[in-house]
Amino acid sequence: MKTMLTIILSLLYSSMFAQVSQAAIASLKGTRDHGGKSTTGIAEKAPHRHNADFSWNSNTDNYYSEEKLKFAEAAHFKYNFGGNIFINPPLGNGNELPSDRQGILDGGRWDISIYFNLNDWTTNDTADLRTQIQEIKDSLSLTNISAISYRGGDDEGARDSLVWLKQFLGGRNSTANIPTDTPTSLYNFYGIVEGDTLGNLINPDTAWNVFRIISQASTSRFVNGDGWVENDSASTAANAITSATFMLETAQKRGFYRNFTHLHTLFETGVKDWRNGYFGFLKNHRDSISSNNYFEYSAGYEEIIEYAYARDLISNTSTSDIGDGIRLSLDFTNNEDIDPSLIETPVSIVITTVGTNLEGNEIICTGCEGIRKIATDSFALDLKIPSDLSQKTVDISHHESGVYYDFTKPAITSATLDGTDLNVTTDKATIVTAFYGNRNGEDWEIEGTFRSGSTYQTSHTIDLSAITPTAKDIRIGVITKEKQSILSSPYRF
């Protein structure tokens, strides 16, 4: 009997020792249990691309002459922010399409998307609407144009019937209140509950769903043009500061800050000129972001919305050991029945390597679009969503120096004029836009642009023969692949 008891105790002890040993080995290798899933390291989807603190976009719709947008494009270069133009298809309303629309896209600082007034459309047939959208895209002669947005359909019943727009990754743009001096009228964070107190933001991960994207407009926070006293510089300056305060509240809650401004109404010769005010608006925002050490994801309106669609397709993230590295796997669930083949924007996965065999190391990722190094042992990996939503796997391994996105601003190393050719070199691969205006003019007094094309490189030659460059101020806008930009002081050749 004693022998049998000894054997039983020995077997129990061996079994317990084996379990403890396996747990100890797992701990040493960095394997942890997260909700019943065995993972190596910790991997989570980021609320915003690159795991930014918040997303930011300022947008406008149709404009009616080139000079009424050039100043704003220069401002966005100077203060390093993404912008967006909503183009209303010509449905007999007399709207003028921007002649430089492809140049604007090639310039890299602004995106263009199509928007539709739903009151002008009578079809709910997806295939029919898709055909009409493609015809309009073709008629615009644009490449790389974003998905659609919409306006109109303001009542709740109409919104409920518009969920089919998700099949185009659509979002809502304008039909918004003109700003007033009442602060709450300027709030429009994503995540706000319909009918709830303005500014009451709930968890973006649970609130920013397809319905919110479809039902919430990009409201005005700066000057909309028609709702302000002409040449009231004091009000526009005050509102630029106020809007930056609202932006900081959005950042604190990891929201999506949106501003809609009718840029074409900010300037009318001899009547009003708020171009300087728009520069002040962007400056206040950039200064507020910098002083609070925020990192924003500033891109086209549709790109930011597209990211949300992509992010919400991910149903599970898991990691496993592969020798000296880590394999990251993503699983997807299409609860909203969207078309994943439309998604071009990568989704960011934050991985923490503390306690893994990559702890303390720089990394490289095979199968990723790029990596942002957030801090030691913390990285945001960019991955494309498979069009068939099959499981996505990428391999992360040690690298001597790491291969990461570079979010530092570019620098112009030389700018010379050879006849009427502007030669520009930069310290990293860039796209260049030359803004010209009268001698000794202000930054916002822009007359037009010349472009280097859409190829990122360090050496550029731009033909300025259409003007007399020695009689003009030439400001050079430079942007990198990571969408970091500058605007130079005026060159006077």
N, C-alpha and C positions, 0 to 999 in steps of 0.2 A: 504493500500500500504506500509506504514511504517512497519507494522507487517510482511508482506511478505518479505521486504528487510532485516529486522532484522533476520528473520529465515534463509534466504539465507546466510547472512554474518556469522551467527552463525555456520551453517553447514560447510562453507568454513574454518572458523577458527578452528573448531573441527577437520576437515580433515587434515589441515596443522599441528595442534598440534600433531595429532596421528602419522603423518609421521616423525616429528621432534623427538618425543618420541621414535619411533622405531629405528631411526638412532642413537639416544643417547644410547639406550640400546645396539644396535649392536656394537657401539664403545666401550662401557664398556666391552663387552664380547670379543672384539678383532676381530670381524667380519669385513672384509674389502672387497672392490670390486677390483678385479684384472682382467681387460679386460672383464668386464661383468659377471665374475664368482664370486659367493659368497663363500668366503673361511675363515677359521679360521686359523690365522697365515699365513705364506708364505712358500710354498713348491716348490722346484725347483730341477730338475735332475742335478747331479754333472757331470762336464766334465770328471773327473777321479774318480776311486773308492775311497771311504772315503773322497771325496772332496779334494783330494791331489792337491798340486800346479801343479804337472806335473807327468807323468809316465816315468819310467826308466827301460831299459833292456839292458844287454850285452849278445850277443849270438855267437854261433859257430856252425859248422856243424860236419860231421863225424870226428872222431879222430882214431888214429891207434895203440895206446897203452895206458894202464891205466895211467901211470905216466905223460902222456902229458895232462891230464885234472885235476888230483888230486890237483896240485898246484893252479889252477884257482878256484876250488871249495873251497879250504882253504882261498883264497883271498876274495871270496864272503862272506864267513862266517865272516871273520875279519872285513870287511868294510860294512857288512850289506846290500848287494845288491842281487837282484834276477838275475838268469842266465838262459840260455836256450840252449839246444842242438837240432839242426835240424838233424834228422837221415834220410839219403837218403836210401830208400828201396834197398835191394841188387838185382839190375837188371842186374847182370852179369858184374858189373864194378869193382869187387874185393874189394869193401869197407868192412872194418872190423867193425862189430857192437860191441859196448862196452859191455863187459861181465858183468860189474857191473851196467847195465842200470837200473834194478829195485832198486838196492841199492841207486843209484843217486836220483831216485824219492823219495824213502823212507826217504832219508836224509833231504828233505824238502827245500833245498836251491836252487836247480836247477829243471827246468822242461824239459821235453823231448817232442818233437813233430815230426811228420813225414813231410818231404817235398818231393815234386815230381818235377822232371825236365819235364816240359810240352813237351819238344821236344821228350821225350821218350814215350809219351802217345798219342794215336791216337783216343781215344774215347771221344765223347762229351755226351755220354749217362750217365745220372746221376745215374741211378740204377746200371749200369754196373760198373761205377767207385766206387760207394759206396761199392759194393761187393768186389772189389779188395782192397780197403782201409781197409776193415774189415779183409780180409785175411792177409794182411801185419801186421796189429795190432796184430792179433792172433799169427802170426809167431814170433813176437818180444817178446811174453810172458810178456807183460806189462799191468799193471792196471793203471787207471787214466791218460792215455796218452792224451795229448791235441789234438785239431783239427789239420788239415793239413795246411801247407804253400806250396808255390810253387816257382820255379825259372824258368827262361827262358821266352819265349814269349815277347821279348823286344820291338817289334815294336808296334805302336799305334793300328794297325788293330788287332793284336793278343790280345792286352789288351781288346779291345772292345768285343771280342768274349769270354772272360773268365769270364763274370759276373756270369755264372752258378756256379763258385767256391764259391759264397756267400752261396750256399746251404750247404756247409760244414764249414761255418764260416772261410773260408780260408783267409790268408794274404800272402804277398810277403816277402821273406827273403833276399836272397843274389843276385848274379849277380850285383855287385856294383863296383864302382871305387875304386882302391887302393889309399890310401891317399897320398897327396903330401904336400909340404910346402905351397901351396896356400890355404889360409883359406877357401875360398868359396867351395872348393872341398869336404869339410867335412860336409857341411850343409845337413841335411835331416830331417827337422821338419815335423811333420804331418801338413797338411793344406796347404802346398805349392802348388801353381798352376803349372801344367805342362807347361814348356816353359817360366815361369815367372822368374824374377831375383832370384837366389838362396838366401835363407834366408828371403824372403819376405813372412812372415806368415800372413795368414788371419784368420778370426774367426774360431777356431777349431770346434765349434758347427755346422757351416754351411759347413766347408770344409772337415771334416773327415767323408766322406760318404763311401759307399761300394766300389765305384770305386777307391777312394784314397787308401783304404786298399789293394785292389787287385793290384794296379799299382805301388805302391811305395815300394822299397826294403829297408831292413835294411842295410844301407851302413857302410863302415868302417870309424871309427874316430880315432882308435888307430892304432897299427901296424898290418898289415895283414900278415906279414911273408915274402912274396916273394918280396915285393916292397921296402924293406929297406936294407941298407948296413948291412951285418952281424956284430953283436956285436957293432953296432953304438949306444951306450948307450945315447949319448948326444941328438941324434935325437928322440929316443923313449921317453926320459924324457921331451923334449920340446913339443912333440906331446901330451903327457899326460896332460900337462898344457893347451895347446891350446884346446884340446877336452873339458876340464872342462869349458873353456870360452864359447864354443858353447852350452854346457849343460845349463849354466846359462841363455843364451839367450832363449833357449827352455823353461826353467822354467818361465821366465818373461812373456812369451806368452802362458803359460799353454799348452805346447806341449807334444809330446811323444818323448823322447830322446832314440835313438837306436844306439848301437855299434855292428858291426859285426867284429869279429877277428878270424882268423884261429888259434885257440889255439894249434892245433897239429903241427903247423909250428914254434912255438916260441922257441922250445927247441930241439936241436939235439946234442947229446953228442960229444964234441970235435969240434963242428962247431959254434954253436951260443946258446946263452942263454938269452932270454928276459923275463924270468919268473919274475925277480925282477921288470922289467919295467911294467908288468901287475899289480903287487901290487901297484906300484907308480901311475899308471893310476886310479885305484880304490880309492886310498888314496886322490888324488887330487880332485876327484869328491865328496867324502864324506866330505872333509874339506870345499869345496866350498858350498855344501848344508848347512852344519852346520853354517858356518860363515854368511850366508845370511838368516838363519832361515826358510829354505824351508822344506816342508813336502812332500816327494815323495811317489808315489805308485810304488814300485819295485816288480815286479812279473815276471812270465813266459811270453814270447812274445805272445803266443796265448791267454793267460788269459787277457792280456791288450787289445788285439784286440777284443776278445770276449766281453769284457765290452762295447766297442764302439757299437757293434751290439746290445747288450741289451739296452743300453742307448737310441739308436735311434729308438727303437720300441715304446718308451713311447710317446704318443701323447698329454696327458693331466695329470696334477696333481691337486688334489683338496683336501680341508680339510673341516671338519664339526665338530660341537660340539657334544660330547657324555657325558653328565653329567659333571664330573670333568676332562674330558680328551678331546683328539682330535682324530678323525678318518681321516686317510690319504687314499685316493683312487687314483689308477693309471689306466689310460685307455691306450690302445695300438692300433697302426695301423701298419700293416705289408706291408709297401710300397715296400719293396725290395723282398718280397716273400721268406724270409729265413725260415729255419726250427727252430722254437723256442725251440723245444725239445732238441736241442743240447746244449743249453746255460746252463751252470752250475754256471758261475760267477754271484754273486749278483750285482744288480745295486744300486747305492747310491742316496738317495734323501735328500737334505738339507732342514731342516725345522727350521724356526725361530719362537720362541714362545713369542716374545715381544708382549704385548697387548692382550695376551690370558690368559685363566685361569691357564696355566702352567708357566707363566712368573716367573722367579726367582727360579723355582723348578728343581730338578733332575728328570729324566724320566726313564721309562721302556717302551718297545714296544712289544706288543703281536702280533706275526706273522712276526717279523723281524728276520734276521739272526744275527744281532748285531748292535751296535751303536758306533760311534765315537763322543765324545763330543768335538766340535771345540772350543767353548767358552761359556760363560754364555748365555743361551737362544738360542744357535745355535748348531744343531746336524746333523750328517750325518747318516741316517738310511740305512742299507743294506737289500734289499728285493730280493727274488728270483722271476724270471719272470715265470708266469704260462705257461705251455707248450701249452695250448690252447688259450693263450692271452685273457682269460676272465678278467674282472675287478679284480684288486688286492686291497684288503683293509686290513689295519692294524690299531690297536688301540694303542694310546700313552697315558700314564697316569703318574701320580705323583709317585715317588719312593723316599724313605727316603735318599738313598745314590746314586742312579743311578746304572745301570748295563751297563758298557761300555767296548769297546776294550781297551786292555792295550798295548800301543805301546812303553813301556819302555823295554830296553834290559834285558835279563836274566842275572843271576849271578851264577857261580859255587860256591856252599857252601862247598863242599868237593870233593876230588879226591884221592882215595887210591888204592894201588895195593895189592891184596890178592892172592899170587901165580902168576897166569897169568890172573886173573880176575881183570878188571878195574872197580872199583865202583865209580860212580859219582852221586852226589846229586845237585839239582838246586833249586833256590828259587821260581820257578814257573814251570808249566808243560812244558816239552821240549822234543825234540828228540836230541840225541847225536851222533856225528860222531867223532871217534878217528883217527887222522892223525898221521902217524909215519914216521920218517926219521932218519938218522944217528945222533949220538950224536954231540951236538954243531953245528948243521946245521942251515941254515937260514929258515925263514918261508916258502919260496917257494921251498925248497928242500924236497919235499914230495915224499915218496916212495909208500904209499898205505893207505888204510882206513879200519876201522872196524866200524860197525854200531849197534846202539841199537835197530833198528826196526822202525816201523812207528807209534808207540803208544806214545802219549804225556803223560809224567808222571814226577814226581820229583825225582825218584830214578831209577838208571840204573846200570846194570851189563853187561859188554862187555867182551867177551872171546878173549884174545890176545894170545892164546897158539900157534898160527901159527907163531909167531915171538918170539924173546927173548926180552921182554919189558924192562928189566933192561939194555939192550945195546942200547936202542933207545931213541930219543926224542919223547914224546907223546904230541901232541897239541890237545886240546879238542874243537870241534866245537859244539855249542849249539844253538838251534833255537826254538822259541815259535810258537803257533798257529797263531799269528799275523805276523809271518815271521820276527821277530826281532832276530838277531843273533850276536854271538861273537865268537872269536877264542882266546883260552887261550895262555899265554906264555908257553914254553915247560916245561912239567913235566919230571923230570929225577929221576926215582924211584931207 
